[in-house]
Amino acid sequence: MDTIAAEAQEILFCTYTILAGNSILVYDHVATLPEEIAFIWRRPKALSGMLFLLNRYFALLANISTLAVAFVPVSDEVL
């Protein structure tokens, strides 16, 4: 029984770690949005700006999908 409790605690710790990391990422996106608008969106389009946006929003979408996988309950039923 002790190993089951330890495994449950480890899963809970991993879940909270994922949530904390994503919270920091979303906070960073919200906090730096005015600078992004001023320096990226309002200047002429360049490859560096496109790569910046690709990197920024790909990471956000990848982390949102990680959240979905981590927090959606898994069923034991086979389809």
All heavy atoms as a GROMACS GRO file, in nm:
protein
  618
    1MET      N    1   0.082  -0.120   0.000
    1MET     CA    2   0.000   0.000   0.000
    1MET      C    3   0.086   0.126   0.000
    1MET      O    4   0.047   0.227  -0.054
    1MET     CB    5  -0.093  -0.004   0.122
    1MET     CG    6  -0.192   0.108   0.126
    1MET     SD    7  -0.310   0.091  -0.008
    1MET     CE    8  -0.413   0.227   0.023
    2ASP      N    9   0.203   0.116   0.060
    2ASP     CA   10   0.291   0.232   0.068
    2ASP      C   11   0.342   0.272  -0.069
    2ASP      O   12   0.358   0.391  -0.097
    2ASP     CB   13   0.407   0.202   0.163
    2ASP     CG   14   0.487   0.326   0.197
    2ASP    OD1   15   0.426   0.435   0.201
    2ASP    OD2   16   0.608   0.314   0.219
    3THR      N   17   0.368   0.175  -0.157
    3THR     CA   18   0.418   0.209  -0.290
    3THR      C   19   0.310   0.275  -0.373
    3THR      O   20   0.340   0.362  -0.455
    3THR     CB   21   0.469   0.082  -0.362
    3THR    OG1   22   0.363  -0.012  -0.371
    3THR    CG2   23   0.587   0.022  -0.289
    4ILE      N   24   0.185   0.237  -0.354
    4ILE     CA   25   0.076   0.300  -0.427
    4ILE      C   26   0.063   0.446  -0.387
    4ILE      O   27   0.046   0.534  -0.471
    4ILE     CB   28  -0.056   0.224  -0.405
    4ILE    CG1   29  -0.046   0.085  -0.466
    4ILE    CG2   30  -0.174   0.301  -0.463
    4ILE    CD1   31  -0.164  -0.004  -0.435
    5ALA      N   32   0.074   0.473  -0.258
    5ALA     CA   33   0.066   0.612  -0.211
    5ALA      C   34   0.183   0.694  -0.262
    5ALA      O   35   0.167   0.810  -0.299
    5ALA     CB   36   0.062   0.614  -0.058
    6ALA      N   37   0.301   0.633  -0.267
    6ALA     CA   38   0.419   0.705  -0.318
    6ALA      C   39   0.404   0.736  -0.466
    6ALA      O   40   0.439   0.845  -0.511
    6ALA     CB   41   0.545   0.623  -0.292
    7GLU      N   42   0.352   0.640  -0.543
    7GLU     CA   43   0.330   0.664  -0.685
    7GLU      C   44   0.224   0.771  -0.709
    7GLU      O   45   0.239   0.855  -0.797
    7GLU     CB   46   0.291   0.534  -0.754
    7GLU     CG   47   0.406   0.437  -0.769
    7GLU     CD   48   0.364   0.307  -0.836
    7GLU    OE1   49   0.251   0.301  -0.891
    7GLU    OE2   50   0.444   0.213  -0.834
    8ALA      N   51   0.118   0.769  -0.630
    8ALA     CA   52   0.013   0.871  -0.642
    8ALA      C   53   0.069   1.009  -0.608
    8ALA      O   54   0.037   1.108  -0.676
    8ALA     CB   55  -0.104   0.837  -0.550
    9GLN      N   56   0.153   1.015  -0.507
    9GLN     CA   57   0.214   1.143  -0.471
    9GLN      C   58   0.308   1.192  -0.581
    9GLN      O   59   0.312   1.312  -0.611
    9GLN     CB   60   0.290   1.128  -0.339
    9GLN     CG   61   0.342   1.259  -0.285
    9GLN     CD   62   0.407   1.243  -0.149
    9GLN    OE1   63   0.432   1.132  -0.104
    9GLN    NE2   64   0.435   1.354  -0.085
   10GLU      N   65   0.380   1.101  -0.645
   10GLU     CA   66   0.470   1.139  -0.754
   10GLU      C   67   0.392   1.190  -0.875
   10GLU      O   68   0.429   1.289  -0.937
   10GLU     CB   69   0.555   1.020  -0.796
   10GLU     CG   70   0.657   1.052  -0.901
   10GLU     CD   71   0.743   0.932  -0.934
   10GLU    OE1   72   0.763   0.845  -0.847
   10GLU    OE2   73   0.792   0.928  -1.049
   11ILE      N   74   0.281   1.125  -0.906
   11ILE     CA   75   0.195   1.170  -1.017
   11ILE      C   76   0.139   1.308  -0.986
   11ILE      O   77   0.135   1.396  -1.072
   11ILE     CB   78   0.084   1.068  -1.044
   11ILE    CG1   79   0.143   0.940  -1.104
   11ILE    CG2   80  -0.023   1.126  -1.136
   11ILE    CD1   81   0.045   0.826  -1.113
   12LEU      N   82   0.094   1.329  -0.864
   12LEU     CA   83   0.041   1.459  -0.824
   12LEU      C   84   0.148   1.567  -0.832
   12LEU      O   85   0.122   1.678  -0.881
   12LEU     CB   86  -0.016   1.451  -0.682
   12LEU     CG   87  -0.098   1.568  -0.634
   12LEU    CD1   88  -0.221   1.588  -0.722
   12LEU    CD2   89  -0.140   1.547  -0.490
   13PHE      N   90   0.270   1.535  -0.790
   13PHE     CA   91   0.380   1.631  -0.799
   13PHE      C   92   0.410   1.668  -0.944
   13PHE      O   93   0.428   1.785  -0.977
   13PHE     CB   94   0.506   1.573  -0.732
   13PHE     CG   95   0.626   1.662  -0.745
   13PHE    CD1   96   0.638   1.776  -0.666
   13PHE    CD2   97   0.726   1.634  -0.837
   13PHE    CE1   98   0.748   1.858  -0.678
   13PHE    CE2   99   0.836   1.716  -0.850
   13PHE     CZ  100   0.847   1.828  -0.770
   14CYS      N  101   0.412   1.568  -1.032
   14CYS     CA  102   0.437   1.594  -1.174
   14CYS      C  103   0.326   1.681  -1.234
   14CYS      O  104   0.353   1.772  -1.312
   14CYS     CB  105   0.448   1.463  -1.251
   14CYS     SG  106   0.599   1.371  -1.216
   15THR      N  107   0.204   1.654  -1.197
   15THR     CA  108   0.091   1.732  -1.246
   15THR      C  109   0.101   1.877  -1.201
   15THR      O  110   0.080   1.969  -1.280
   15THR     CB  111  -0.041   1.669  -1.200
   15THR    OG1  112  -0.046   1.533  -1.243
   15THR    CG2  113  -0.160   1.744  -1.255
   16TYR      N  114   0.134   1.897  -1.074
   16TYR     CA  115   0.148   2.034  -1.024
   16TYR      C  116   0.266   2.105  -1.088
   16TYR      O  117   0.262   2.226  -1.111
   16TYR     CB  118   0.163   2.034  -0.872
   16TYR     CG  119   0.036   2.005  -0.797
   16TYR    CD1  120   0.038   1.951  -0.670
   16TYR    CD2  121  -0.089   2.031  -0.854
   16TYR    CE1  122  -0.078   1.924  -0.600
   16TYR    CE2  123  -0.206   2.004  -0.786
   16TYR     CZ  124  -0.200   1.950  -0.659
   16TYR     OH  125  -0.316   1.924  -0.591
   17THR      N  126   0.372   2.032  -1.118
   17THR     CA  127   0.488   2.092  -1.184
   17THR      C  128   0.452   2.138  -1.325
   17THR      O  129   0.490   2.247  -1.367
   17THR     CB  130   0.604   1.991  -1.189
   17THR    OG1  131   0.633   1.949  -1.056
   17THR    CG2  132   0.727   2.052  -1.251
   18ILE      N  133   0.377   2.055  -1.397
   18ILE     CA  134   0.331   2.093  -1.531
   18ILE      C  135   0.243   2.218  -1.522
   18ILE      O  136   0.257   2.311  -1.601
   18ILE     CB  137   0.256   1.976  -1.597
   18ILE    CG1  138   0.353   1.863  -1.632
   18ILE    CG2  139   0.182   2.022  -1.722
   18ILE    CD1  140   0.283   1.736  -1.674
   19LEU      N  141   0.154   2.221  -1.426
   19LEU     CA  142   0.064   2.336  -1.410
   19LEU      C  143   0.142   2.462  -1.374
   19LEU      O  144   0.113   2.570  -1.427
   19LEU     CB  145  -0.041   2.306  -1.304
   19LEU     CG  146  -0.150   2.409  -1.285
   19LEU    CD1  147  -0.229   2.429  -1.413
   19LEU    CD2  148  -0.242   2.367  -1.173
   20ALA      N  149   0.241   2.451  -1.288
   20ALA     CA  150   0.320   2.568  -1.249
   20ALA      C  151   0.400   2.622  -1.368
   20ALA      O  152   0.404   2.744  -1.391
   20ALA     CB  153   0.415   2.532  -1.135
   21GLY      N  154   0.461   2.534  -1.445
   21GLY     CA  155   0.536   2.578  -1.562
   21GLY      C  156   0.449   2.646  -1.665
   21GLY      O  157   0.486   2.748  -1.723
   22ASN      N  158   0.330   2.592  -1.688
   22ASN     CA  159   0.238   2.654  -1.783
   22ASN      C  160   0.184   2.786  -1.732
   22ASN      O  161   0.161   2.878  -1.810
   22ASN     CB  162   0.124   2.557  -1.816
   22ASN     CG  163   0.168   2.454  -1.916
   22ASN    OD1  164   0.198   2.486  -2.029
   22ASN    ND2  165   0.173   2.329  -1.873
   23SER      N  166   0.165   2.798  -1.603
   23SER     CA  167   0.120   2.925  -1.545
   23SER      C  168   0.225   3.034  -1.567
   23SER      O  169   0.192   3.148  -1.601
   23SER     CB  170   0.093   2.909  -1.396
   23SER     OG  171  -0.010   2.816  -1.374
   24ILE      N  172   0.352   2.999  -1.549
   24ILE     CA  173   0.460   3.095  -1.572
   24ILE      C  174   0.465   3.134  -1.720
   24ILE      O  175   0.484   3.252  -1.754
   24ILE     CB  176   0.594   3.037  -1.524
   24ILE    CG1  177   0.593   3.024  -1.372
   24ILE    CG2  178   0.712   3.123  -1.571
   24ILE    CD1  179   0.708   2.945  -1.316
   25LEU      N  180   0.448   3.037  -1.809
   25LEU     CA  181   0.451   3.066  -1.952
   25LEU      C  182   0.337   3.160  -1.993
   25LEU      O  183   0.359   3.257  -2.065
   25LEU     CB  184   0.443   2.936  -2.033
   25LEU     CG  185   0.448   2.953  -2.184
   25LEU    CD1  186   0.587   3.000  -2.228
   25LEU    CD2  187   0.412   2.824  -2.253
   26VAL      N  188   0.217   3.133  -1.944
   26VAL     CA  189   0.103   3.218  -1.978
   26VAL      C  190   0.122   3.357  -1.918
   26VAL      O  191   0.093   3.459  -1.983
   26VAL     CB  192  -0.029   3.154  -1.931
   26VAL    CG1  193  -0.145   3.251  -1.940
   26VAL    CG2  194  -0.058   3.029  -2.012
   27TYR      N  195   0.172   3.365  -1.794
   27TYR     CA  196   0.200   3.495  -1.732
   27TYR      C  197   0.300   3.574  -1.817
   27TYR      O  198   0.282   3.694  -1.839
   27TYR     CB  199   0.254   3.476  -1.590
   27TYR     CG  200   0.302   3.605  -1.529
   27TYR    CD1  201   0.211   3.698  -1.478
   27TYR    CD2  202   0.437   3.637  -1.524
   27TYR    CE1  203   0.253   3.818  -1.424
   27TYR    CE2  204   0.480   3.756  -1.471
   27TYR     CZ  205   0.388   3.846  -1.420
   27TYR     OH  206   0.431   3.964  -1.368
   28ASP      N  207   0.405   3.506  -1.865
   28ASP     CA  208   0.505   3.573  -1.948
   28ASP      C  209   0.443   3.624  -2.078
   28ASP      O  210   0.472   3.736  -2.121
   28ASP     CB  211   0.620   3.478  -1.980
   28ASP     CG  212   0.722   3.541  -2.070
   28ASP    OD1  213   0.786   3.640  -2.027
   28ASP    OD2  214   0.737   3.494  -2.184
   29HIS      N  215   0.355   3.545  -2.139
   29HIS     CA  216   0.290   3.590  -2.262
   29HIS      C  217   0.204   3.713  -2.238
   29HIS      O  218   0.204   3.806  -2.317
   29HIS     CB  219   0.204   3.477  -2.321
   29HIS     CG  220   0.281   3.385  -2.410
   29HIS    ND1  221   0.374   3.297  -2.362
   29HIS    CD2  222   0.278   3.369  -2.543
   29HIS    CE1  223   0.425   3.230  -2.463
   29HIS    NE2  224   0.368   3.272  -2.574
   30VAL      N  225   0.131   3.714  -2.128
   30VAL     CA  226   0.044   3.828  -2.098
   30VAL      C  227   0.127   3.951  -2.060
   30VAL      O  228   0.097   4.062  -2.104
   30VAL     CB  229  -0.055   3.792  -1.985
   30VAL    CG1  230  -0.132   3.912  -1.936
   30VAL    CG2  231  -0.152   3.684  -2.033
   31ALA      N  232   0.232   3.930  -1.982
   31ALA     CA  233   0.313   4.043  -1.935
   31ALA      C  234   0.392   4.110  -2.048
   31ALA      O  235   0.416   4.230  -2.045
   31ALA     CB  236   0.408   3.997  -1.825
   32THR      N  237   0.433   4.032  -2.147
   32THR     CA  238   0.515   4.088  -2.255
   32THR      C  239   0.435   4.117  -2.382
   32THR      O  240   0.494   4.154  -2.484
   32THR     CB  241   0.632   3.993  -2.289
   32THR    OG1  242   0.580   3.866  -2.328
   32THR    CG2  243   0.726   3.978  -2.170
   33LEU      N  244   0.305   4.105  -2.377
   33LEU     CA  245   0.223   4.130  -2.495
   33LEU      C  246   0.234   4.274  -2.545
   33LEU      O  247   0.246   4.295  -2.666
   33LEU     CB  248   0.077   4.094  -2.468
   33LEU     CG  249  -0.016   4.102  -2.589
   33LEU    CD1  250   0.029   4.004  -2.696
   33LEU    CD2  251  -0.159   4.075  -2.548
   34PRO      N  252   0.235   4.377  -2.460
   34PRO     CA  253   0.252   4.514  -2.513
   34PRO      C  254   0.384   4.533  -2.588
   34PRO      O  255   0.386   4.598  -2.694
   34PRO     CB  256   0.247   4.602  -2.388
   34PRO     CG  257   0.171   4.522  -2.288
   34PRO     CD  258   0.205   4.379  -2.316
   35GLU      N  259   0.493   4.475  -2.537
   35GLU     CA  260   0.621   4.485  -2.607
   35GLU      C  261   0.617   4.409  -2.739
   35GLU      O  262   0.673   4.453  -2.839
   35GLU     CB  263   0.736   4.434  -2.520
   35GLU     CG  264   0.769   4.524  -2.404
   35GLU     CD  265   0.685   4.494  -2.280
   35GLU    OE1  266   0.603   4.400  -2.282
   35GLU    OE2  267   0.700   4.568  -2.182
   36GLU      N  268   0.552   4.294  -2.739
   36GLU     CA  269   0.540   4.217  -2.863
   36GLU      C  270   0.464   4.296  -2.969
   36GLU      O  271   0.504   4.300  -3.086
   36GLU     CB  272   0.469   4.084  -2.836
   36GLU     CG  273   0.446   4.002  -2.960
   36GLU     CD  274   0.362   3.880  -2.936
   36GLU    OE1  275   0.354   3.833  -2.821
   36GLU    OE2  276   0.303   3.831  -3.033
   37ILE      N  277   0.357   4.359  -2.928
   37ILE     CA  278   0.278   4.439  -3.023
   37ILE      C  279   0.362   4.555  -3.077
   37ILE      O  280   0.363   4.582  -3.197
   37ILE     CB  281   0.149   4.489  -2.957
   37ILE    CG1  282   0.055   4.371  -2.932
   37ILE    CG2  283   0.081   4.594  -3.044
   37ILE    CD1  284  -0.066   4.403  -2.847
   38ALA      N  285   0.435   4.622  -2.989
   38ALA     CA  286   0.514   4.737  -3.031
   38ALA      C  287   0.632   4.699  -3.120
   38ALA      O  288   0.660   4.767  -3.219
   38ALA     CB  289   0.564   4.813  -2.908
   39PHE      N  290   0.702   4.592  -3.085
   39PHE     CA  291   0.827   4.561  -3.154
   39PHE      C  292   0.816   4.456  -3.263
   39PHE      O  293   0.904   4.447  -3.348
   39PHE     CB  294   0.934   4.518  -3.053
   39PHE     CG  295   0.970   4.627  -2.956
   39PHE    CD1  296   0.952   4.608  -2.821
   39PHE    CD2  297   1.020   4.748  -3.001
   39PHE    CE1  298   0.985   4.708  -2.730
   39PHE    CE2  299   1.053   4.849  -2.912
   39PHE     CZ  300   1.035   4.829  -2.776
   40ILE      N  301   0.712   4.376  -3.262
   40ILE     CA  302   0.700   4.270  -3.362
   40ILE      C  303   0.586   4.299  -3.459
   40ILE      O  304   0.604   4.298  -3.581
   40ILE     CB  305   0.680   4.132  -3.295
   40ILE    CG1  306   0.796   4.097  -3.203
   40ILE    CG2  307   0.658   4.024  -3.400
   40ILE    CD1  308   0.929   4.079  -3.273
   41TRP      N  309   0.468   4.326  -3.406
   41TRP     CA  310   0.351   4.340  -3.493
   41TRP      C  311   0.348   4.471  -3.571
   41TRP      O  312   0.294   4.478  -3.680
   41TRP     CB  313   0.223   4.328  -3.410
   41TRP     CG  314   0.202   4.188  -3.361
   41TRP    CD1  315   0.225   4.141  -3.234
   41TRP    CD2  316   0.155   4.075  -3.436
   41TRP    NE1  317   0.197   4.008  -3.226
   41TRP    CE2  318   0.152   3.964  -3.349
   41TRP    CE3  319   0.117   4.057  -3.568
   41TRP    CZ2  320   0.112   3.839  -3.391
   41TRP    CZ3  321   0.076   3.932  -3.608
   41TRP    CH2  322   0.073   3.824  -3.519
   42ARG      N  323   0.406   4.578  -3.516
   42ARG     CA  324   0.397   4.710  -3.580
   42ARG      C  325   0.517   4.744  -3.667
   42ARG      O  326   0.526   4.855  -3.716
   42ARG     CB  327   0.378   4.817  -3.473
   42ARG     CG  328   0.242   4.806  -3.409
   42ARG     CD  329   0.210   4.926  -3.329
   42ARG     NE  330   0.076   4.913  -3.273
   42ARG     CZ  331   0.034   4.975  -3.167
   42ARG    NH1  332   0.115   5.058  -3.104
   42ARG    NH2  333  -0.087   4.957  -3.122
   43ARG      N  334   0.609   4.654  -3.684
   43ARG     CA  335   0.723   4.682  -3.771
   43ARG      C  336   0.709   4.601  -3.899
   43ARG      O  337   0.628   4.508  -3.905
   43ARG     CB  338   0.854   4.652  -3.700
   43ARG     CG  339   0.880   4.508  -3.678
   43ARG     CD  340   1.016   4.488  -3.615
   43ARG     NE  341   1.056   4.349  -3.641
   43ARG     CZ  342   1.169   4.299  -3.610
   43ARG    NH1  343   1.258   4.373  -3.549
   43ARG    NH2  344   1.197   4.174  -3.637
   44PRO      N  345   0.786   4.634  -3.999
   44PRO     CA  346   0.778   4.557  -4.125
   44PRO      C  347   0.810   4.409  -4.100
   44PRO      O  348   0.894   4.376  -4.017
   44PRO     CB  349   0.885   4.621  -4.213
   44PRO     CG  350   0.905   4.756  -4.158
   44PRO     CD  351   0.878   4.748  -4.011
   45LYS      N  352   0.739   4.324  -4.170
   45LYS     CA  353   0.755   4.181  -4.151
   45LYS      C  354   0.892   4.137  -4.199
   45LYS      O  355   0.936   4.170  -4.308
   45LYS     CB  356   0.647   4.103  -4.226
   45LYS     CG  357   0.505   4.143  -4.189
   45LYS     CD  358   0.479   4.119  -4.041
   45LYS     CE  359   0.338   4.159  -4.004
   45LYS     NZ  360   0.330   4.259  -3.902
   46ALA      N  361   0.961   4.063  -4.114
   46ALA     CA  362   1.093   4.010  -4.146
   46ALA      C  363   1.100   3.866  -4.100
   46ALA      O  364   1.017   3.820  -4.020
   46ALA     CB  365   1.202   4.092  -4.077
   47LEU      N  366   1.198   3.794  -4.147
   47LEU     CA  367   1.214   3.654  -4.110
   47LEU      C  368   1.235   3.640  -3.960
   47LEU      O  369   1.180   3.548  -3.897
   47LEU     CB  370   1.331   3.592  -4.186
   47LEU     CG  371   1.360   3.446  -4.156
   47LEU    CD1  372   1.240   3.359  -4.192
   47LEU    CD2  373   1.484   3.400  -4.227
   48SER      N  374   1.310   3.730  -3.900
   48SER     CA  375   1.335   3.722  -3.756
   48SER      C  376   1.206   3.736  -3.676
   48SER      O  377   1.186   3.666  -3.577
   48SER     CB  378   1.436   3.828  -3.714
   48SER     OG  379   1.386   3.958  -3.742
   49GLY      N  380   1.119   3.824  -3.718
   49GLY     CA  381   0.991   3.841  -3.649
   49GLY      C  382   0.902   3.719  -3.664
   49GLY      O  383   0.835   3.676  -3.570
   50MET      N  384   0.901   3.660  -3.782
   50MET     CA  385   0.821   3.540  -3.806
   50MET      C  386   0.873   3.422  -3.724
   50MET      O  387   0.795   3.345  -3.668
   50MET     CB  388   0.819   3.504  -3.955
   50MET     CG  389   0.752   3.606  -4.042
   50MET     SD  390   0.580   3.624  -3.993
   50MET     CE  391   0.553   3.793  -4.035
   51LEU      N  392   1.005   3.409  -3.717
   51LEU     CA  393   1.062   3.302  -3.636
   51LEU      C  394   1.034   3.323  -3.487
   51LEU      O  395   1.008   3.227  -3.414
   51LEU     CB  396   1.212   3.291  -3.661
   51LEU     CG  397   1.253   3.238  -3.798
   51LEU    CD1  398   1.404   3.247  -3.815
   51LEU    CD2  399   1.203   3.098  -3.819
   52PHE      N  400   1.037   3.447  -3.443
   52PHE     CA  401   1.004   3.478  -3.304
   52PHE      C  402   0.860   3.436  -3.273
   52PHE      O  403   0.834   3.371  -3.172
   52PHE     CB  404   1.021   3.628  -3.278
   52PHE     CG  405   0.966   3.672  -3.145
   52PHE    CD1  406   1.038   3.651  -3.030
   52PHE    CD2  407   0.841   3.733  -3.137
   52PHE    CE1  408   0.988   3.691  -2.907
   52PHE    CE2  409   0.790   3.772  -3.016
   52PHE     CZ  410   0.863   3.752  -2.900
   53LEU      N  411   0.767   3.474  -3.360
   53LEU     CA  412   0.627   3.440  -3.337
   53LEU      C  413   0.603   3.290  -3.345
   53LEU      O  414   0.526   3.235  -3.265
   53LEU     CB  415   0.538   3.514  -3.437
   53LEU     CG  416   0.533   3.665  -3.419
   53LEU    CD1  417   0.456   3.729  -3.533
   53LEU    CD2  418   0.472   3.702  -3.285
   54LEU      N  419   0.668   3.224  -3.438
   54LEU     CA  420   0.655   3.078  -3.449
   54LEU      C  421   0.703   3.011  -3.321
   54LEU      O  422   0.635   2.924  -3.266
   54LEU     CB  423   0.734   3.027  -3.569
   54LEU     CG  424   0.735   2.876  -3.589
   54LEU    CD1  425   0.597   2.827  -3.628
   54LEU    CD2  426   0.838   2.837  -3.692
   55ASN      N  427   0.818   3.052  -3.273
   55ASN     CA  428   0.874   2.995  -3.151
   55ASN      C  429   0.785   3.025  -3.031
   55ASN      O  430   0.758   2.937  -2.948
   55ASN     CB  431   1.014   3.051  -3.127
   55ASN     CG  432   1.079   2.991  -3.005
   55ASN    OD1  433   1.070   2.872  -2.981
   55ASN    ND2  434   1.145   3.076  -2.928
   56ARG      N  435   0.737   3.146  -3.021
   56ARG     CA  436   0.657   3.187  -2.906
   56ARG      C  437   0.524   3.114  -2.900
   56ARG      O  438   0.486   3.060  -2.795
   56ARG     CB  439   0.634   3.338  -2.913
   56ARG     CG  440   0.556   3.397  -2.799
   56ARG     CD  441   0.557   3.547  -2.812
   56ARG     NE  442   0.468   3.612  -2.722
   56ARG     CZ  443   0.503   3.662  -2.602
   56ARG    NH1  444   0.627   3.648  -2.561
   56ARG    NH2  445   0.416   3.722  -2.527
   57TYR      N  446   0.454   3.107  -3.010
   57TYR     CA  447   0.320   3.050  -3.007
   57TYR      C  448   0.320   2.899  -3.027
   57TYR      O  449   0.226   2.832  -2.984
   57TYR     CB  450   0.229   3.123  -3.105
   57TYR     CG  451   0.202   3.262  -3.053
   57TYR    CD1  452   0.264   3.373  -3.108
   57TYR    CD2  453   0.121   3.279  -2.942
   57TYR    CE1  454   0.242   3.499  -3.055
   57TYR    CE2  455   0.099   3.406  -2.889
   57TYR     CZ  456   0.160   3.515  -2.946
   57TYR     OH  457   0.140   3.638  -2.893
   58PHE      N  458   0.423   2.843  -3.088
   58PHE     CA  459   0.434   2.698  -3.094
   58PHE      C  460   0.454   2.642  -2.954
   58PHE      O  461   0.394   2.542  -2.916
   58PHE     CB  462   0.548   2.654  -3.186
   58PHE     CG  463   0.564   2.505  -3.192
   58PHE    CD1  464   0.475   2.429  -3.266
   58PHE    CD2  465   0.665   2.442  -3.124
   58PHE    CE1  466   0.487   2.291  -3.272
   58PHE    CE2  467   0.679   2.305  -3.128
   58PHE     CZ  468   0.590   2.228  -3.202
   59ALA      N  469   0.539   2.707  -2.875
   59ALA     CA  470   0.562   2.664  -2.737
   59ALA      C  471   0.433   2.674  -2.656
   59ALA      O  472   0.402   2.584  -2.576
   59ALA     CB  473   0.671   2.748  -2.673
   60LEU      N  474   0.357   2.780  -2.676
   60LEU     CA  475   0.232   2.796  -2.603
   60LEU      C  476   0.133   2.686  -2.640
   60LEU      O  477   0.073   2.623  -2.552
   60LEU     CB  478   0.171   2.933  -2.631
   60LEU     CG  479   0.041   2.965  -2.558
   60LEU    CD1  480   0.064   2.971  -2.408
   60LEU    CD2  481  -0.017   3.095  -2.609
   61LEU      N  482   0.118   2.658  -2.768
   61LEU     CA  483   0.025   2.553  -2.811
   61LEU      C  484   0.071   2.415  -2.766
   61LEU      O  485  -0.012   2.331  -2.727
   61LEU     CB  486   0.007   2.557  -2.962
   61LEU     CG  487  -0.064   2.680  -3.016
   61LEU    CD1  488  -0.063   2.679  -3.169
   61LEU    CD2  489  -0.206   2.689  -2.964
   62ALA      N  490   0.201   2.390  -2.770
   62ALA     CA  491   0.252   2.261  -2.723
   62ALA      C  492   0.227   2.243  -2.574
   62ALA      O  493   0.190   2.134  -2.529
   62ALA     CB  494   0.401   2.251  -2.754
   63ASN      N  495   0.243   2.348  -2.497
   63ASN     CA  496   0.218   2.338  -2.353
   63ASN      C  497   0.070   2.325  -2.321
   63ASN      O  498   0.033   2.258  -2.225
   63ASN     CB  499   0.280   2.456  -2.280
   63ASN     CG  500   0.428   2.439  -2.263
   63ASN    OD1  501   0.474   2.343  -2.205
   63ASN    ND2  502   0.505   2.530  -2.318
   64ILE      N  503  -0.015   2.387  -2.399
   64ILE     CA  504  -0.159   2.371  -2.378
   64ILE      C  505  -0.199   2.226  -2.408
   64ILE      O  506  -0.280   2.168  -2.335
   64ILE     CB  507  -0.238   2.471  -2.464
   64ILE    CG1  508  -0.221   2.612  -2.407
   64ILE    CG2  509  -0.386   2.434  -2.470
   64ILE    CD1  510  -0.279   2.721  -2.492
   65SER      N  511  -0.141   2.167  -2.512
   65SER     CA  512  -0.172   2.027  -2.540
   65SER      C  513  -0.120   1.936  -2.430
   65SER      O  514  -0.182   1.836  -2.396
   65SER     CB  515  -0.116   1.986  -2.676
   65SER     OG  516   0.024   1.989  -2.674
   66THR      N  517  -0.006   1.970  -2.370
   66THR     CA  518   0.046   1.893  -2.256
   66THR      C  519  -0.050   1.902  -2.139
   66THR      O  520  -0.074   1.803  -2.069
   66THR     CB  521   0.184   1.945  -2.216
   66THR    OG1  522   0.272   1.936  -2.327
   66THR    CG2  523   0.241   1.866  -2.100
   67LEU      N  524  -0.106   2.019  -2.116
   67LEU     CA  525  -0.205   2.035  -2.010
   67LEU      C  526  -0.327   1.948  -2.036
   67LEU      O  527  -0.380   1.885  -1.943
   67LEU     CB  528  -0.250   2.181  -1.998
   67LEU     CG  529  -0.163   2.274  -1.918
   67LEU    CD1  530  -0.219   2.415  -1.925
   67LEU    CD2  531  -0.153   2.229  -1.776
   68ALA      N  532  -0.371   1.944  -2.160
   68ALA     CA  533  -0.488   1.863  -2.192
   68ALA      C  534  -0.460   1.716  -2.166
   68ALA      O  535  -0.545   1.645  -2.109
   68ALA     CB  536  -0.528   1.885  -2.338
   69VAL      N  537  -0.343   1.670  -2.202
   69VAL     CA  538  -0.309   1.530  -2.179
   69VAL      C  539  -0.295   1.502  -2.029
   69VAL      O  540  -0.337   1.397  -1.980
   69VAL     CB  541  -0.178   1.494  -2.254
   69VAL    CG1  542  -0.124   1.359  -2.210
   69VAL    CG2  543  -0.202   1.496  -2.403
   70ALA      N  544  -0.238   1.596  -1.956
   70ALA     CA  545  -0.215   1.574  -1.812
   70ALA      C  546  -0.342   1.578  -1.730
   70ALA      O  547  -0.355   1.507  -1.630
   70ALA     CB  548  -0.116   1.678  -1.760
   71PHE      N  549  -0.441   1.658  -1.770
   71PHE     CA  550  -0.557   1.678  -1.685
   71PHE      C  551  -0.685   1.612  -1.734
   71PHE      O  552  -0.784   1.611  -1.662
   71PHE     CB  553  -0.581   1.828  -1.665
   71PHE     CG  554  -0.482   1.891  -1.574
   71PHE    CD1  555  -0.378   1.966  -1.624
   71PHE    CD2  556  -0.489   1.872  -1.438
   71PHE    CE1  557  -0.284   2.022  -1.541
   71PHE    CE2  558  -0.397   1.928  -1.353
   71PHE     CZ  559  -0.293   2.004  -1.405
   72VAL      N  560  -0.685   1.555  -1.854
   72VAL     CA  561  -0.804   1.485  -1.901
   72VAL      C  562  -0.799   1.343  -1.844
   72VAL      O  563  -0.698   1.273  -1.857
   72VAL     CB  564  -0.808   1.481  -2.055
   72VAL    CG1  565  -0.918   1.391  -2.105
   72VAL    CG2  566  -0.826   1.622  -2.109
   73PRO      N  567  -0.906   1.301  -1.779
   73PRO     CA  568  -0.904   1.166  -1.720
   73PRO      C  569  -0.898   1.059  -1.829
   73PRO      O  570  -0.955   1.074  -1.935
   73PRO     CB  571  -1.035   1.158  -1.642
   73PRO     CG  572  -1.118   1.270  -1.691
   73PRO     CD  573  -1.028   1.372  -1.752
   74VAL      N  574  -0.828   0.952  -1.799
   74VAL     CA  575  -0.811   0.842  -1.892
   74VAL      C  576  -0.906   0.730  -1.850
   74VAL      O  577  -0.911   0.692  -1.734
   74VAL     CB  578  -0.666   0.791  -1.894
   74VAL    CG1  579  -0.650   0.674  -1.986
   74VAL    CG2  580  -0.572   0.904  -1.930
   75SER      N  581  -0.978   0.678  -1.945
   75SER     CA  582  -1.071   0.570  -1.917
   75SER      C  583  -1.003   0.435  -1.933
   75SER      O  584  -0.912   0.418  -2.015
   75SER     CB  585  -1.190   0.579  -2.014
   75SER     OG  586  -1.274   0.469  -1.997
   76ASP      N  587  -1.047   0.336  -1.857
   76ASP     CA  588  -0.994   0.201  -1.868
   76ASP      C  589  -1.063   0.121  -1.977
   76ASP      O  590  -1.019   0.011  -2.011
   76ASP     CB  591  -1.010   0.127  -1.735
   76ASP     CG  592  -0.920   0.185  -1.627
   76ASP    OD1  593  -0.817   0.246  -1.663
   76ASP    OD2  594  -0.950   0.167  -1.508
   77GLU      N  595  -1.169   0.173  -2.032
   77GLU     CA  596  -1.244   0.102  -2.135
   77GLU      C  597  -1.168   0.103  -2.267
   77GLU      O  598  -1.103   0.199  -2.302
   77GLU     CB  599  -1.380   0.168  -2.156
   77GLU     CG  600  -1.471   0.158  -2.035
   77GLU     CD  601  -1.604   0.225  -2.061
   77GLU    OE1  602  -1.643   0.239  -2.179
   77GLU    OE2  603  -1.668   0.263  -1.964
   78VAL      N  604  -1.183  -0.007  -2.340
   78VAL     CA  605  -1.124  -0.017  -2.472
   78VAL      C  606  -1.232   0.012  -2.572
   78VAL      O  607  -1.342  -0.041  -2.565
   78VAL     CB  608  -1.065  -0.158  -2.495
   78VAL    CG1  609  -1.010  -0.169  -2.636
   78VAL    CG2  610  -0.960  -0.189  -2.391
   79LEU      N  611  -1.203   0.099  -2.670
   79LEU     CA  612  -1.304   0.136  -2.768
   79LEU      C  613  -1.329   0.026  -2.866
   79LEU      O  614  -1.256  -0.044  -2.915
   79LEU     CB  615  -1.263   0.264  -2.840
   79LEU     CG  616  -1.253   0.385  -2.749
   79LEU    CD1  617  -1.202   0.504  -2.830
   79LEU    CD2  618  -1.389   0.419  -2.690
   0.00000   0.00000   0.00000
